[in-house]
Amino acid sequence: MKSRYIAIEGPIGVGKTSLAKLLNEELNGRLLLEDVEENPFLKKFYQSRDEFAFQAQVFFLFSRYRQQLEASKQDLFHQMTVSDYVFEKDRIFASLNLGDDELALYEQIYALLNHRVVRPDLVIYLQGSVKSLLGRIKKRAKDYEKSIDADYLGRLSEAYNNYFFYYTDTPLLAINTDHIDFVKSREDFDELVKEVRQHRRGTKYFVPLGSR
């Protein structure tokens, strides 16, 4: 199998971590999960986005950078590794949440860090409608996510779609998850594993046979 480092990305509530865990177990790899809840500004951000956006974003930037750097030092990316995020996601959220002056400062910091981060061999981009994302967020019932509304999720999803529409850094598998549940459907998951093993270049929109 050519792909040694697979990253899964998508908006809040789309199922990144669940799929990362499943895929990692199937491929017998190392799991690299983002520790979202360690951010001390996250709850404050959802309570007052304008006031705490910059603090929350910069904390995430350095946290993700440290994790990526540590993984690189441990040589994790030379063995099978599955992650539930790509480093570039940070800029998607920054562009959505920061004002012009804050974004300009953020971009300077990001530029200093980005060139040292290892790029995945394959990115799996999970999409979902705002309705399905809200339903999943409500189901997992994280206290700090209660204030996430349809407007914010809609703008976030649009920002993700815009980013990945032009994405060419790595091979990309795009999957609409509205009617797909890889946790519950072993058939759909097996099809995905087969596609992951075969996908080598460009962008492909993956639809399991049972969903066509």
trRosetta pair geometry for C-beta under 8 A, 3 or more apart (Angstrom, degrees):
i j d omega theta_ij theta_ji phi_ij phi_ji
1 4 7.7 135 108 -73 93 57
1 27 7.7 -107 85 -144 172 112
1 80 7.7 38 84 -94 132 114
1 197 5.4 -80 -115 -136 107 80
2 121 6.8 -166 127 176 80 139
2 200 6.5 47 54 -114 152 89
3 6 5.6 61 151 -68 123 94
3 120 8.0 20 -159 167 102 85
3 121 4.0 174 -136 106 71 126
3 122 4.3 -11 -131 -8 142 121
3 171 7.7 -93 -87 56 121 131
3 196 6.8 -100 56 172 148 82
3 197 7.9 -135 32 -116 110 32
3 199 7.5 19 -36 74 139 85
4 77 6.7 96 115 174 111 57
4 78 6.7 -12 156 -155 152 22
4 79 6.6 -177 -169 136 110 10
4 80 5.8 -113 -153 -91 63 46
4 81 6.8 40 147 20 72 81
4 121 5.6 96 36 -10 61 146
5 77 4.8 -2 -73 -144 135 86
5 81 4.9 0 -115 63 73 103
5 83 7.4 13 -175 -2 85 110
5 118 6.8 -71 177 131 177 119
5 119 8.0 132 91 112 134 40
5 120 4.8 -138 116 -134 96 62
5 121 5.0 119 52 1 73 91
5 122 7.7 163 89 30 53 68
6 23 6.8 -98 100 138 144 140
6 27 7.8 96 18 28 139 170
6 80 8.0 -1 6 -165 102 77
6 81 7.2 178 30 92 64 55
6 82 5.0 -13 70 -112 101 74
6 83 7.2 178 93 26 51 70
6 120 6.2 77 -128 -165 18 121
6 121 6.7 -48 -71 61 58 89
6 122 4.9 -16 -114 70 81 100
6 123 7.7 163 -162 -91 58 27
6 124 6.7 29 178 -10 102 105
6 196 6.7 14 -116 -159 149 123
7 82 7.8 164 -87 -161 32 48
7 83 4.6 -17 -112 68 77 106
7 84 7.8 -146 -159 -51 66 2
7 85 6.6 -44 -166 98 107 23
7 86 4.5 98 141 -75 148 83
7 120 4.0 -118 1 -67 108 152
7 122 7.5 174 29 91 64 52
7 123 5.1 -21 72 -111 93 75
7 124 7.3 -170 95 26 44 71
8 16 4.8 160 118 -152 108 82
8 19 5.5 175 -146 89 162 115
8 20 5.0 -141 28 -70 136 92
8 23 7.4 146 -50 24 133 147
8 82 7.2 25 -13 -178 106 91
8 83 6.9 -171 23 93 71 54
8 84 5.4 -28 65 -127 103 49
8 85 7.5 -24 74 -51 60 27
8 123 7.6 153 -94 -163 25 59
8 124 4.6 -19 -111 67 74 105
8 126 6.6 29 -178 -15 95 112
9 16 6.6 21 -114 -114 17 130
9 85 6.1 78 -99 -140 82 43
9 86 4.9 -36 -66 5 134 102
9 89 5.9 -164 -141 -73 118 119
9 123 6.1 -12 12 -170 115 107
9 124 7.2 154 24 80 65 53
9 125 5.5 -24 73 -109 91 66
9 126 7.1 -178 89 22 38 79
9 160 7.7 -176 140 -146 102 115
9 164 7.9 171 94 -75 124 127
10 14 3.8 -84 123 72 129 156
10 15 7.5 0 72 50 142 65
10 16 5.6 -177 43 -66 96 103
10 125 6.0 128 -73 -170 86 56
10 126 3.5 -64 -42 67 157 83
10 127 6.3 -141 -133 -68 117 32
10 128 7.1 76 171 2 131 97
10 160 6.5 71 -144 -168 45 155
10 177 7.8 52 -170 0 168 132
11 14 5.4 101 62 -32 66 121
11 127 7.9 50 12 -133 101 46
11 128 6.9 -125 56 46 108 95
11 133 6.1 -22 102 -119 118 147
11 153 6.6 102 161 -156 139 78
11 156 4.9 116 -132 125 118 111
11 157 4.9 -50 -41 -84 157 70
11 160 5.3 -118 -54 -17 91 152
12 133 6.6 87 89 -174 68 118
12 137 6.5 40 136 -86 102 121
12 145 7.3 -179 172 -134 134 121
12 148 6.6 -112 104 -145 150 159
12 153 6.7 -104 59 -113 104 93
12 156 6.7 9 10 125 97 161
13 128 7.1 -113 104 75 89 148
13 132 7.9 164 130 120 113 66
13 133 4.1 110 87 -163 128 75
13 134 7.2 69 142 -55 171 19
13 136 4.2 139 -175 83 97 111
13 137 4.2 -59 -92 -54 133 87
13 140 7.6 -162 -119 19 81 126
13 153 7.5 -19 32 -127 132 128
14 126 4.4 149 144 114 126 116
14 127 7.0 -83 -139 -156 137 5
14 128 4.6 -176 -118 2 89 126
14 133 6.2 -26 -69 -104 68 96
14 136 7.4 138 -79 64 18 159
14 177 5.9 122 -172 38 84 144
15 18 4.8 -55 -165 45 81 117
15 19 5.6 76 136 -21 94 103
15 126 6.0 -127 62 172 89 162
15 128 7.7 110 6 -47 100 142
15 136 6.9 -91 -55 -155 84 158
15 177 5.9 -165 30 -176 133 164
15 182 7.4 139 151 31 139 105
15 183 7.8 -130 -154 -21 125 110
16 19 6.3 -71 -155 41 24 103
16 20 6.1 25 155 -23 66 111
16 84 4.4 112 139 -167 104 93
16 85 6.9 60 161 -66 150 64
16 126 6.2 -158 -77 29 71 137
17 20 5.4 -52 -143 34 33 115
17 21 6.4 33 158 -20 65 104
17 33 6.3 55 -129 -135 102 111
17 84 4.5 19 -89 -128 61 159
18 21 6.1 -57 -154 34 27 109
18 22 6.6 24 152 -15 63 109
18 182 7.3 148 121 70 104 103
18 183 5.6 -48 169 -62 127 121
19 22 5.6 -56 -147 39 36 112
19 23 5.9 30 159 -16 70 111
19 84 7.9 133 65 -114 79 92
19 124 7.3 -120 130 107 141 144
19 126 7.0 162 10 -64 154 142
19 182 5.5 63 -106 60 92 148
20 23 6.0 -59 -141 41 26 107
20 24 6.0 27 160 -21 63 112
20 31 6.6 109 146 -145 103 97
20 33 6.8 146 108 -93 147 86
20 82 5.1 164 -160 140 79 108
20 83 6.6 -57 -136 132 133 14
20 84 4.0 -92 -24 -74 157 89
21 24 5.9 -56 -142 37 25 111
21 25 6.4 25 158 -19 61 107
21 31 6.6 29 -105 -125 60 142
22 25 6.0 -60 -153 35 27 109
22 26 6.4 22 154 -16 64 110
22 182 6.0 178 73 131 165 116
22 183 6.7 -141 -63 -93 140 64
22 189 6.3 -89 157 -143 138 134
23 26 5.7 -57 -148 38 32 111
23 27 6.0 9 161 -1 68 114
23 82 5.2 169 98 -136 106 155
23 192 7.7 -83 -94 120 106 119
23 193 7.1 177 -126 -94 79 85
23 196 7.1 125 -146 -61 121 172
24 27 6.2 -68 -139 50 26 96
24 29 4.9 -101 -148 61 75 98
24 30 7.3 -80 -153 90 118 15
24 31 4.5 51 -167 -83 171 93
24 80 7.9 151 -139 136 68 104
24 82 3.9 -138 -77 44 92 135
25 28 7.5 23 -177 -72 29 44
26 189 7.7 -175 -60 158 152 112
26 193 5.5 -97 143 -108 151 135
27 80 5.2 -150 140 177 112 144
27 82 6.7 123 53 -44 131 125
27 193 7.6 -172 -60 -139 91 103
27 196 7.9 -82 -71 114 132 141
28 80 6.6 74 86 68 63 148
29 79 6.8 160 -144 133 79 88
29 80 3.2 -109 -103 119 105 100
29 81 5.5 -170 170 -81 122 21
29 82 5.3 112 81 -9 140 93
30 76 5.3 -110 85 -152 152 105
30 79 6.2 76 -4 93 115 113
30 80 6.8 145 13 93 70 62
30 81 4.8 -25 66 -106 95 77
30 82 7.5 170 80 24 45 65
31 81 7.7 169 -84 -156 14 64
31 82 5.9 -24 -111 68 61 89
31 83 7.8 137 -170 -90 49 42
32 67 7.1 131 -170 159 104 114
32 71 5.8 17 -113 -101 135 148
32 76 6.8 112 -65 141 122 151
32 81 5.7 30 -13 180 118 108
32 82 7.0 179 27 87 79 38
32 83 4.0 -28 77 -97 107 89
32 84 7.5 -161 94 11 63 68
33 83 7.3 -175 -75 -147 32 60
33 84 5.3 25 -125 19 67 120
34 64 6.7 -11 -123 -100 105 94
34 67 7.4 165 -112 65 58 170
34 83 7.7 74 -37 -177 83 92
34 84 5.8 -112 9 79 93 97
34 85 4.5 42 -40 -3 132 139
35 38 4.5 31 132 -4 113 120
35 63 7.0 -114 65 172 94 128
35 67 7.6 168 12 -78 98 142
36 39 6.5 -47 178 7 48 112
36 42 6.9 93 163 -104 82 160
37 42 7.1 -106 -126 46 40 155
38 63 6.7 158 85 -136 120 145
39 42 4.2 91 91 -37 111 107
39 56 6.0 67 166 -146 132 77
39 59 5.0 125 -136 114 94 132
39 60 6.0 -7 -95 -68 139 79
39 63 6.9 -100 -78 -16 90 159
40 44 7.9 23 138 4 62 117
40 59 7.2 -142 37 -137 74 164
41 44 5.2 -68 -160 51 56 114
41 45 5.6 67 141 -37 83 101
41 52 5.1 -175 -175 179 103 114
41 55 4.4 -171 -117 114 159 106
41 56 3.9 -144 108 -79 117 73
41 59 5.7 153 22 9 120 146
42 45 5.5 -50 -149 27 30 115
42 46 6.8 22 158 -12 63 102
42 56 5.7 113 -85 -134 49 117
42 144 5.9 58 124 159 100 156
43 46 6.1 -57 -153 37 33 105
43 47 6.5 28 150 -15 65 110
43 143 7.8 3 -116 105 113 98
43 144 4.4 -102 -101 -115 77 121
44 47 5.6 -61 -149 41 34 111
44 48 6.4 -35 171 42 71 92
44 51 7.4 -89 157 95 101 106
44 52 4.3 152 118 -88 102 170
44 55 7.8 -8 85 78 129 130
44 56 7.4 -165 72 -62 90 113
45 48 7.3 -94 -140 68 20 52
45 49 5.8 47 179 -112 69 56
45 52 4.4 -126 -83 100 61 112
45 53 6.0 102 -137 -87 103 47
45 55 7.7 -152 -71 71 100 89
45 56 4.1 5 -64 -43 140 158
45 97 7.8 4 -166 -162 120 144
46 49 7.1 24 -112 -71 22 83
46 144 5.4 137 28 175 149 82
46 145 7.1 -119 -119 -100 159 29
46 146 7.9 105 150 52 139 62
46 147 4.6 138 164 59 102 123
46 148 6.9 -56 -137 -56 118 73
47 52 7.7 45 59 19 83 138
47 147 6.8 152 -84 -10 44 168
48 51 4.1 2 130 31 119 119
48 52 5.7 93 83 3 86 102
49 52 7.0 -87 -137 54 20 78
49 53 5.4 43 173 -64 66 104
49 97 6.4 -118 -177 -147 106 99
50 53 6.4 -26 -128 -9 18 116
50 99 7.9 50 -146 -42 84 111
52 55 5.3 -59 -161 47 68 112
52 56 5.5 67 142 -25 89 107
53 56 6.0 -64 -148 40 26 108
53 57 6.0 21 160 -19 65 113
53 97 4.2 -169 -153 154 124 107
53 98 5.6 -177 130 -84 124 60
53 99 8.0 119 74 -10 139 75
53 102 7.2 90 96 129 107 161
54 57 5.8 -59 -143 38 28 109
54 58 6.2 21 163 -14 66 109
54 98 6.1 86 -85 -117 77 102
54 102 4.6 -111 -90 -152 119 132
54 106 7.3 -137 -137 -64 84 113
55 58 6.3 -59 -143 39 25 104
55 59 6.3 27 158 -19 62 109
56 59 5.9 -59 -151 36 27 112
56 60 6.5 27 154 -17 64 107
56 97 7.8 -62 74 139 116 155
57 60 5.7 -56 -151 37 32 111
57 61 6.3 36 151 -25 65 105
57 90 7.2 117 -167 -170 84 88
57 93 6.4 -174 -116 113 100 107
57 94 5.1 107 -162 -97 140 83
57 97 6.3 177 -63 81 127 129
57 98 6.3 -50 3 -59 167 115
57 106 6.3 -21 122 -119 131 138
58 61 5.4 -47 -146 31 35 117
58 62 6.5 26 159 -10 66 104
58 106 6.8 -129 -79 -112 85 91
58 109 6.9 20 -127 92 96 167
59 62 6.3 -62 -150 41 28 101
59 63 6.0 28 155 -20 65 114
60 63 5.6 -59 -141 40 29 113
60 64 6.0 24 163 -15 67 109
60 90 5.9 174 118 -120 108 101
60 93 7.3 -9 86 77 159 148
61 64 6.3 -61 -148 38 22 104
61 65 6.2 21 155 -18 61 113
61 90 5.1 105 -97 -166 76 147
61 94 7.8 40 -67 -65 118 128
61 106 7.4 -176 -53 -156 156 94
61 109 6.6 75 134 119 155 122
61 110 6.5 -98 -144 -89 134 81
61 113 7.1 134 168 47 100 160
62 65 5.5 -55 -143 39 32 115
62 66 6.2 35 158 -21 67 104
62 113 8.0 -137 -100 -96 54 158
63 66 6.0 -54 -148 34 27 109
63 67 6.5 24 154 -16 61 108
64 67 5.7 -56 -148 38 32 112
64 68 6.2 31 155 -18 66 108
64 85 7.1 -91 -128 110 122 138
64 87 5.7 150 146 -125 123 74
64 90 6.1 -151 42 -59 153 126
65 68 5.8 -57 -147 39 29 110
65 69 6.1 28 156 -18 65 109
65 87 7.3 78 -85 -141 60 118
65 113 4.8 -55 -117 -170 140 137
65 116 7.9 59 -158 76 99 111
65 117 7.0 -94 -125 -76 70 112
66 69 5.7 -57 -144 38 29 111
66 70 6.2 29 158 -19 65 108
67 70 5.9 -55 -145 37 28 110
67 71 6.3 29 155 -19 63 108
68 71 5.8 -55 -148 37 29 112
68 72 6.4 31 153 -20 63 106
68 87 5.8 9 -66 -80 155 123
68 117 4.9 -1 147 -130 152 94
68 118 6.7 -170 -176 28 102 83
69 72 5.7 -54 -151 34 31 113
69 73 6.5 32 152 -19 65 105
69 116 6.7 15 -96 130 98 119
69 117 7.8 -74 -62 -96 68 67
70 73 5.6 -53 -148 35 33 112
70 74 6.4 25 154 -12 65 109
71 74 5.8 -61 -147 43 31 107
71 76 4.3 -63 -170 38 85 134
71 77 6.5 84 138 -36 102 91
71 81 7.2 101 -175 -149 127 156
71 118 7.7 -110 98 31 107 130
72 75 7.6 36 178 -75 33 28
72 76 7.3 -72 -69 37 24 87
72 77 6.2 -6 -105 5 63 123
72 116 8.0 -140 29 157 169 83
72 117 8.0 -147 -46 -138 137 41
72 118 5.4 161 -92 -24 111 122
75 78 4.9 -36 179 27 88 117
75 79 7.3 68 131 -5 85 95
76 79 6.4 -74 -163 46 42 93
76 81 5.0 81 152 -85 97 140
77 81 5.7 -67 -100 21 49 145
77 118 4.9 -69 -87 140 172 164
83 86 7.4 117 100 -74 125 48
83 120 7.3 -128 39 -88 119 121
85 89 5.5 -85 -167 15 99 146
86 89 5.5 124 68 -26 72 94
86 120 6.4 -84 -108 -8 102 126
86 123 6.0 -3 -64 -119 138 122
87 90 6.5 -29 172 2 56 111
87 114 7.0 155 127 -128 130 73
87 117 4.6 -20 -9 176 172 160
88 91 5.8 -42 -173 26 64 110
88 92 7.2 69 136 -22 75 97
88 114 7.9 61 -90 -135 73 114
88 163 7.5 162 135 -178 118 135
88 169 7.9 155 -34 15 153 159
89 92 5.3 -50 -159 28 49 117
89 93 6.6 39 150 -12 75 101
90 93 6.2 -60 -156 40 33 104
90 94 6.1 34 149 -22 67 111
90 110 6.9 -179 104 -115 123 118
91 94 5.2 -52 -139 39 36 116
91 95 6.1 38 160 -22 68 103
91 107 7.9 65 -124 -103 104 77
91 110 6.3 88 -80 -152 100 160
92 95 6.2 -56 -151 33 24 108
92 96 6.7 17 152 -14 59 112
92 156 7.8 79 147 -155 108 73
92 159 5.2 131 -168 137 92 116
92 160 6.1 49 -162 -83 148 63
92 163 5.5 -57 -95 -43 113 155
93 96 5.7 -64 -151 40 33 111
93 97 5.8 0 165 2 72 120
93 156 7.7 10 -102 -127 71 102
94 97 6.4 -73 -131 48 23 91
94 98 5.2 -7 -173 1 68 126
94 103 6.1 130 155 -123 97 83
94 106 5.1 -172 -159 140 137 155
94 107 7.8 157 133 -63 145 70
94 110 7.5 -117 9 -56 170 142
95 98 7.2 -41 -94 40 14 95
95 103 6.7 73 -106 -133 49 131
95 159 6.5 165 84 -147 113 130
96 155 6.1 135 -146 132 115 110
96 156 6.1 41 -136 -95 168 67
96 159 5.2 -73 -69 -53 117 164
98 102 4.1 -133 -168 99 106 113
98 103 4.2 145 104 -66 122 80
98 106 5.9 -94 -100 -5 177 147
99 102 4.9 82 54 19 76 107
99 103 6.6 -144 92 -11 32 94
100 103 5.8 -59 -144 36 24 111
100 104 6.5 27 157 -22 62 105
101 104 5.8 -51 -150 30 31 113
101 105 6.7 26 153 -12 63 105
102 105 5.9 -58 -153 39 33 109
102 106 6.1 37 150 -22 67 109
103 106 5.4 -52 -143 38 33 116
103 107 6.2 38 156 -25 66 103
104 107 5.9 -51 -149 30 28 113
104 108 7.1 31 151 -20 59 101
105 108 5.8 -52 -158 29 35 113
105 109 6.9 30 149 -13 65 104
106 109 5.8 -60 -156 38 36 108
106 110 6.0 35 151 -22 71 109
107 110 5.4 -51 -140 38 33 115
107 111 6.3 39 158 -26 64 103
108 111 6.0 -51 -149 29 28 112
108 112 7.1 28 152 -19 59 104
109 112 5.9 -59 -161 30 35 112
109 113 6.8 13 153 -6 67 113
110 113 6.1 -74 -153 44 33 102
110 114 5.7 37 161 -40 74 112
111 114 6.1 -41 -126 19 27 115
111 115 7.8 26 178 -20 53 99
113 116 6.3 -77 -171 37 48 106
113 117 7.0 46 145 -34 79 108
114 117 5.9 -58 -159 17 41 116
119 169 6.0 -128 -151 158 135 116
119 170 6.0 -179 161 -60 109 119
120 123 5.4 117 76 -65 140 77
120 170 5.4 21 83 -117 82 176
121 170 6.5 156 173 -155 15 124
121 171 7.3 3 152 35 58 106
122 170 6.2 -165 -100 152 21 119
122 171 5.0 -29 -113 78 76 105
122 172 7.7 166 -163 -86 63 28
122 173 7.0 24 178 -4 106 103
122 196 6.7 131 125 -151 161 81
122 199 6.2 101 -128 91 130 115
123 167 7.4 -78 69 156 148 145
123 169 7.9 56 -11 75 136 98
123 170 5.3 110 -8 79 99 123
123 171 7.3 170 27 90 69 53
123 172 5.1 -16 70 -111 97 74
123 173 7.4 -170 96 30 50 67
124 172 7.9 153 -94 -161 25 55
124 173 4.8 -17 -115 68 71 106
124 175 6.7 0 -176 5 93 117
124 196 7.5 -32 -70 -98 123 107
125 160 7.5 160 -164 169 111 108
125 164 4.9 91 -127 -132 163 159
125 167 7.8 147 -55 40 145 159
125 172 6.0 10 -6 -170 115 104
125 173 6.9 177 24 86 70 50
125 174 4.7 -19 70 -108 108 70
125 175 7.0 160 83 22 55 68
126 175 5.5 -25 -110 71 61 97
126 177 5.2 17 -167 -28 100 129
127 157 7.4 88 -151 -155 80 102
127 160 7.6 172 -106 113 79 127
127 161 7.2 61 -117 -86 120 93
127 174 6.6 28 -16 -176 116 92
127 175 6.7 -178 22 88 80 43
127 176 4.8 -37 75 -103 109 62
127 177 6.5 166 71 8 48 81
128 132 4.5 -113 -180 85 108 120
128 133 5.0 133 103 -58 121 88
128 136 7.7 -10 157 5 164 137
128 157 7.5 -110 69 -116 62 126
128 176 7.1 136 -84 -161 43 62
128 177 4.9 -38 -78 60 99 98
128 178 5.7 144 -139 -68 69 69
129 132 4.8 90 56 10 83 99
129 133 6.9 -149 93 -5 42 88
129 178 5.3 46 1 -97 101 123
130 133 5.7 -57 -145 39 32 112
130 134 6.2 33 157 -20 67 107
130 150 5.2 75 163 -152 132 85
130 153 4.9 128 -135 107 90 117
130 154 5.0 -13 -84 -75 140 79
130 157 6.4 -121 -72 -2 80 150
131 134 6.0 -56 -148 35 26 109
131 135 6.5 27 154 -20 61 108
132 135 5.6 -54 -150 35 33 115
132 136 6.5 30 155 -16 66 106
132 177 7.1 -179 132 97 148 85
132 178 5.0 -152 -38 -121 158 73
133 136 6.0 -58 -149 38 31 107
133 137 6.3 31 154 -19 66 107
133 153 5.2 172 98 -168 139 139
133 157 7.2 -146 -22 -67 157 124
134 137 5.7 -55 -145 38 31 112
134 138 6.2 31 156 -19 65 107
134 148 7.7 -164 -113 110 75 102
134 150 6.2 -23 -67 -86 139 80
134 153 6.4 -145 -61 15 85 168
135 138 5.8 -56 -148 36 28 110
135 139 6.3 29 153 -22 63 108
136 139 5.5 -52 -145 34 33 114
136 140 6.5 20 161 -11 66 105
137 140 6.4 -63 -148 40 28 99
137 142 7.6 -73 -165 33 74 96
137 145 5.3 -136 -170 150 108 133
137 148 6.0 -85 175 71 161 136
138 141 6.9 25 173 -71 39 66
140 145 7.7 24 83 55 101 153
142 145 4.3 64 76 9 100 115
142 146 7.8 -145 92 -36 56 71
143 146 6.2 -30 -171 -17 39 113
144 147 7.7 -48 176 21 46 98
145 148 5.1 -25 -172 -1 72 121
148 152 5.8 -115 -156 75 70 132
148 153 6.3 75 165 -52 105 101
149 152 5.4 95 58 12 72 99
149 153 7.1 -142 100 0 36 93
150 153 5.8 -61 -144 44 32 109
150 154 5.9 38 156 -26 67 108
151 154 5.7 -55 -148 33 26 113
151 155 6.6 20 157 -13 62 105
152 155 6.0 -58 -150 39 31 106
152 156 6.2 31 153 -19 66 109
153 156 5.5 -55 -143 39 32 114
153 157 6.1 35 157 -21 67 106
154 157 5.9 -53 -145 35 28 110
154 158 6.4 28 155 -18 62 107
155 158 5.7 -53 -147 37 32 113
155 159 6.4 35 153 -21 64 105
156 159 5.7 -54 -150 34 31 112
156 160 6.5 32 152 -17 65 104
157 160 5.7 -53 -150 36 33 112
157 161 6.3 33 153 -19 66 106
158 161 5.6 -53 -146 37 32 112
158 162 6.3 33 155 -20 65 105
159 162 5.8 -52 -147 35 30 111
159 163 6.4 31 154 -20 63 106
160 163 5.8 -58 -149 35 30 111
160 164 6.3 8 163 -2 68 111
161 164 6.4 -65 -141 47 26 96
161 165 6.1 41 157 -37 64 105
162 165 5.7 -47 -146 20 27 118
162 166 7.4 0 164 4 57 104
163 166 7.0 -86 -171 46 27 90
163 167 6.4 45 142 -57 68 105
164 167 4.5 -29 -140 -5 49 131
164 172 6.7 159 -162 -164 102 149
164 174 6.7 134 146 -96 137 116
167 170 7.9 -30 159 43 105 68
167 172 5.7 98 102 -68 122 154
167 203 7.3 112 79 -84 92 124
171 199 5.4 153 160 143 139 102
171 200 6.2 -164 -83 132 151 17
171 201 5.4 -104 -90 -109 105 17
171 202 6.4 13 -124 46 77 34
171 203 7.6 174 -162 -78 52 39
171 204 8.0 1 -176 7 93 98
172 202 7.5 -84 38 135 80 36
172 203 4.4 -11 68 -111 108 79
172 204 7.3 168 91 26 61 59
173 195 6.5 110 -120 132 142 122
173 196 7.1 -72 -19 -89 158 70
173 199 5.9 -86 -63 -90 109 175
173 203 7.9 171 -81 -156 24 56
173 204 5.7 -19 -112 70 66 91
173 205 7.9 130 -165 -112 55 19
173 206 5.0 17 -172 -19 104 126
174 203 6.5 23 -11 -174 111 100
174 204 7.2 -174 25 91 76 40
174 205 4.9 -34 73 -107 101 68
174 206 6.9 164 71 15 43 78
175 180 6.8 -77 169 62 111 156
175 192 7.6 8 -92 -113 152 118
175 205 7.5 148 -83 -163 40 58
175 206 4.9 -29 -86 66 93 102
175 207 7.8 161 -132 -77 73 47
176 179 7.7 26 118 27 96 80
176 180 7.3 119 99 9 57 118
176 205 7.9 16 -10 -166 93 103
176 207 7.6 3 40 -95 95 89
177 180 5.0 -95 -139 61 55 97
177 181 7.8 89 -174 -78 92 45
179 211 5.5 141 102 -137 110 112
180 185 7.1 -94 -161 40 65 139
180 188 5.6 176 -153 -174 97 154
180 208 6.3 130 -118 13 120 121
180 211 5.7 -36 -75 -71 96 151
181 184 4.2 18 113 32 122 107
181 185 5.6 113 75 0 73 98
181 188 7.5 106 65 56 43 150
182 185 6.5 -68 -116 58 26 84
182 188 5.8 -120 -102 103 62 109
182 189 4.5 104 -161 -85 87 93
182 192 6.5 -24 -116 10 125 153
183 189 8.0 99 -60 -65 18 131
185 188 3.9 46 109 16 124 112
185 189 6.4 157 97 -14 68 85
185 208 7.5 130 124 115 140 172
185 210 6.9 -147 -167 68 143 153
186 189 5.5 -58 -146 41 35 113
186 190 6.1 38 155 -24 69 104
187 190 5.9 -53 -148 33 28 110
187 191 6.7 29 152 -18 61 104
187 208 7.1 112 119 -178 85 134
187 209 7.9 -81 151 55 113 99
187 210 5.9 84 105 -26 129 139
188 191 5.7 -56 -155 34 33 113
188 192 6.6 33 149 -20 65 105
188 208 4.1 -55 -127 -86 82 169
188 210 6.0 -89 -70 43 92 123
188 211 7.1 57 -110 -24 120 112
189 192 5.5 -53 -152 34 35 113
189 193 6.5 38 151 -21 67 102
190 193 5.6 -48 -148 33 34 113
190 194 6.6 37 152 -19 63 103
191 194 5.7 -55 -154 35 32 113
191 195 6.4 31 150 -18 66 106
191 208 4.7 129 66 -123 152 90
191 209 6.5 -170 -99 2 153 88
192 195 5.6 -56 -149 37 34 111
192 196 6.2 38 152 -23 67 104
192 206 6.6 83 -112 158 79 148
192 208 7.1 -49 -47 -76 83 104
193 196 5.6 -51 -147 33 31 114
193 197 6.5 32 154 -19 63 105
194 197 5.9 -57 -153 34 30 111
194 198 6.5 12 155 -8 64 114
195 198 5.9 -70 -147 44 31 103
195 199 5.7 35 162 -36 72 109
195 204 7.5 -148 -173 103 120 140
195 206 5.6 105 150 -120 170 129
196 199 6.2 -45 -129 21 25 110
199 204 6.2 -131 -124 27 120 137
207 211 5.5 -125 -176 85 85 111
207 212 5.5 102 131 -76 120 88
208 211 4.8 79 63 11 85 105
208 212 7.5 -143 96 -24 44 86
209 212 5.8 -50 -152 13 37 116
